[in-house]
Structure formats: C-alpha cells, structure tokens
Amino acid sequence: MTSPLGSVASLAAKVGGAVVGQVRSVLGQGGGAGAASAPASGWLAVSIYREPSELDATALPAPLAAYGDRIETRIRPAPGGKGSELAVRLTRGSSGKTSGPARLSGSDPNADLRSALRQAKQLIEVGEVLRVDPASHGKRNATPAGAVLEVATKRAPKGGVL
Amino acid sequence: MKAVTWRGVNEVGVEDVPEPKILNDHDIILEVGLSVTCGSDLHLLGGYIPAMRAGDVLGHEFMGRVAEVGRAVTKHKVGDRVVVVSFIGCGLCWYCEQGLWSLCDNGNPNPGITETLWGQSIGGCFGYSHAMGGWAGSHAPYIRVPYADNGAFTIPDGVSDERALFASDAAPTGWTGADQAGIRAGDVVAVWGAGGVGQMAARKAMLMGAERVVVIDRFDNRLEQVRTHIGAETLHYEQVDVPAELREMSGGRGPDVCIEAVGMEAHSSGPQYLYDQVKQQMRLQSDRPTALREAIYACRKGGTVFALGVFGGVVDKFPMGAVMNKALTLRGAQQHGQRYVPEILDLMSRDEVRTEHLATHVMSLDDGPKGYRMFKEKEDGCVRAVFRPGG
C-alpha cells in the first residue's frame, strides 16, 4: 500500500480485480457459467434461535405474512440446540434455478422473499428490523466505482447466497 | 457536524455530515469523547477492501458519553461514560448466545455482499465499509450505536478515557485471539505485529499463564513498548531469522501458539515481499499473507495458528502442506468484544492492563488527514493517532 505501485492503482481496478475475481470464484463453485448455487427445490432457509413451538406458520411476521398463499412455509427443529429452521419458497414464479449473477445481486425472482425472510428472522429474534439508513456521510463523488458500489449496496439486503 | 471521512484511495477528508438520529429502539446516540485510528483502517484507506464510498465516516474504536437513548435501552442513561465494541451484535441470535459476537446474524443490514464473498455474512462493524453494514464511523462528534445494551459498557470510575478507549477494539481483539487460540499455562506464544492488537494479544497470553511470549515486528519504538508496557520478549524481524530464533526459544519445538496480528498488508525483508506486492497490485491476490506464512512455518507440530489481522479475500502460496502435515489448528476471527470487555475493564481498573502508551498522538478532528498520514507512515513514532472531537 505504501509503494508507488499502490499509489497509482485505481479503486476501479480494485473493484474489477479483487471483488469480481472472488465473485467469479464463488460462481465457479456452482458448476460453470450461469449456474446458480440455489437449491433445486427453491426453498430459502434461515435458522432462528427460538424453539419450534415459538414459531407459528399461520402467524408469521408481517414481511412473510404479506405473501399469503404465494409462499409455502416449512418449520422444523434445528439440530444441536440451534433453534428452528424456517424455510419458505414461492408457490409459483420461481423454479429455484435462478442464474448465479442474478441471485448474488438480488435481482432474481426470490430477491424480495429473501429479504422478507431475513426481516422475519430479525423480528422473531430481536423484535425489530435493524435500520442503517440514513447513515451520516459526507459528499458522494459521482465515480464509476461509487456507482457500482451504490447499486451493490442497494441490492445487498436482497442478494447473497441465502 | 464535522467528521473524518474516506474520500478515495489514500485520501482522507474532514467535512460536514448530518448528525445521527435514533432509528431503532435499542439505539443510543453517543457523544464521542475519543476515537482512534486502527491498523485495519489502512486497508480501507488503500482500497484493499473496495467497499467504501466517498463521504463514508471512518473510525470503529471509540468511547464517550451517552447523549440520547432509545425506548428499549435498559442498561444506559444519558450521561453514562461508556466504551463501545466495534462489532454490532444483537445478543439474541445463536452466534451471540455462543459468545461469537462478531458473527451476529442480525448486525449487518447488507448481508448480500459478504455472503457472496465468503459464503455467509458476519456481523456489522462501525465505519468499516458497506460490506460490513455501511455503519457510520466514530471520527465525529456523535455516533449512533445500535443494540446498545450489548455493545456499550460503562467505564469504571478509576479508568481514564485514554485507557478505556482501547477496550473498544485493540484489547478485545487481542483477547479474542489469545483466548480462542486456546493458550494454556506453560505455552510458548509468538505474536506477529507489535501494534495495539498484537500488544494486547501478548498481554492476554501472559495473563493466561504462557511461559514465554515473544512479539515480532520491525519498528524499534513498538518493540520497546512491548518490553516496557507489556513485559513480553521481542524479535526484530529485519535483524534476526525469526523461525530460527523461535525454535531456539522453544527448545527446538516452535511456539505452541502463533498469533498473526498483521493482516493483509504484511511486510517482510525477503523476496517474497516483492512477489506478494506485485501479485496484490496486479489483483492476482487480494491479500499479502507474509506473516501468516511465517507463523505456519514456525508453529510447532500440533500447535495452533490464529489469524487475528484482517484479511479480506484470497491469498497466494498458502502453505497448506505445513498445515496438514504438522497437524496444525488454524483459526481466525474478528473480535468477540462483548464477551471480553467486562473482564478487560476490570483488569484496567486494577492496573493489570494498561493501554495509554498506545495513544502516541492525540489531536482534533481537523487533523484527521494528518493523523492518518502519521499513522500510516509511522511518522514520529506514531503507534495510534487519537482524535478528540471535543477539541
């Protein structure tokens, strides 16, 4: 970092190199270009540190309840005292075979459901959904790297490999 | 309000930002008393963790006074003098319950980024990029602290601000490494890096009964601090063959526990440093693991290597053969501070943990760019630059 090489390296190059390289590596584990790491069943699952008896599939937190009969729900004990496993999947509109990039960026058909499931977990465990925005910050520069990161951040609550 | 911000690669600014507000019931707003630079900030500064946006407020190691409390906060009231753990933990998920607070399921509102990179998301951290939640940092007069009943700890009356400050990150990170590495009485422990975290790891190792604790660095003033304030032995890696010295110091076995407190921008005096620099700058590896490689090489058969310095991505020429054939245990972690801060504050109140010497340069927020420059370049023997937002 203190070398001349470091001083001339641009942030864009770093984004284009390190991060994309790692994402490519993640995608590669799914079995080739475009392959998703999503389970074929289409279930999205989280573990919740609550006994199964404390969860009611007919009275889910609002973010999941809003889906009504558009989702299936599965609750089972998590082994090893880890609470419960709550899984949901869309009853229609998703085969579970979402493309890798779409899944990772949160632009796939499951994106909103993924976010709702995470929120439901927080509501059950903590009682509220943690908010980060508006966070204090200074002037944003209009740069390509900043734009890429803004998009990635905006989609991050719905993206990932959950 | 004025804040020290990341403006771009190797560019720190001071600018006006909005004051924080309570957004969740478990929040407090803290009036920051002291906020300190950390070696891990340099990875952000250099663009090695490419998830910072211009204008992001830096800083994750801080203390101050409670200025406002959310409705669900029960342990703190306005005016309390507290130190805040850098990582944000809900206290109610399985990971927090296990004491693995930095792995909190609920502390990072941007889980998609780190899930993509690492397979799972870890908890959030103040002022540490949008990958770690996008939380505003502490180099500002005020900061919002979520889950405050878990992350903020009242400072005992006899402990100074300057001492308590390092119970936010340096000390609990050191504690995490030493404790999670499973140090036992009679162990020989080697610590790479004589910065704040390395010094604190060494101190905890001594308190856990290690027979010999050796800290390795190249800066004389830091090694002097280790000998004077921590009481551990030192090795200057530009002057000696470190693995050979460690073998001699441990009867030919090698250290039982090796703690790497350097991270992704490690230096060395050998040709591998140039190799790692070139590969890192060409984006063929994101992190330089020089010290980690040496720790693995030096560690005794069946010993433990703990990666306590921050790594972000992938490394090259990782000595997996040594890990496997020597039957090493390889571990790593960000700090689980909520687990260790009560013990640390108690030891600080009894003078058994002293940290004031780390704060070599105290300055105002206006001096933010200067402070980071001095810290990065180790100017004037800077070990840590500390900002006092109150002037």
Interface residues (C-beta under 8 A of the other chain):
Chain A: M1 T2 S3 L5 G6 S7 A9 S10 L11 A13 K14 V15 G16 G17 A18 V19 G21 Q22 V23 S25 V26 V46 S47 Y49 K82 G83 L104 S105 G106 R118 K121 Q122 E125 V126 G127 E128 L130 R131 V132 D133 P134 A135 S136 H137 G138 K139 R140 N141 T143 A145 G146 L149 E150 A152 T153 R155 A156 P157 K158 G159 G160 V161 L162
Chain B: M1 A3 T5 R7 G8 V9 N10 G13 E15 D16 V17 P18 E19 P20 K21 L23 N24 D25 H26 L42 H43 L45 G46 G47 Y48 P50 A51 M52 R53 A54 G55 D56 V57 A72 C90 L92 C93 W94 E97 D105 N106 G107 P109 N110 P111 G112 I113 E115 T116 L117 G119 Q120 S121 G124 H130 G133 G134 W135 A136 A140 I143 R144 P146 Y147 E265 Q277 V278 Q281 M282 R283 S286 G312 G313 V314 K376 E377
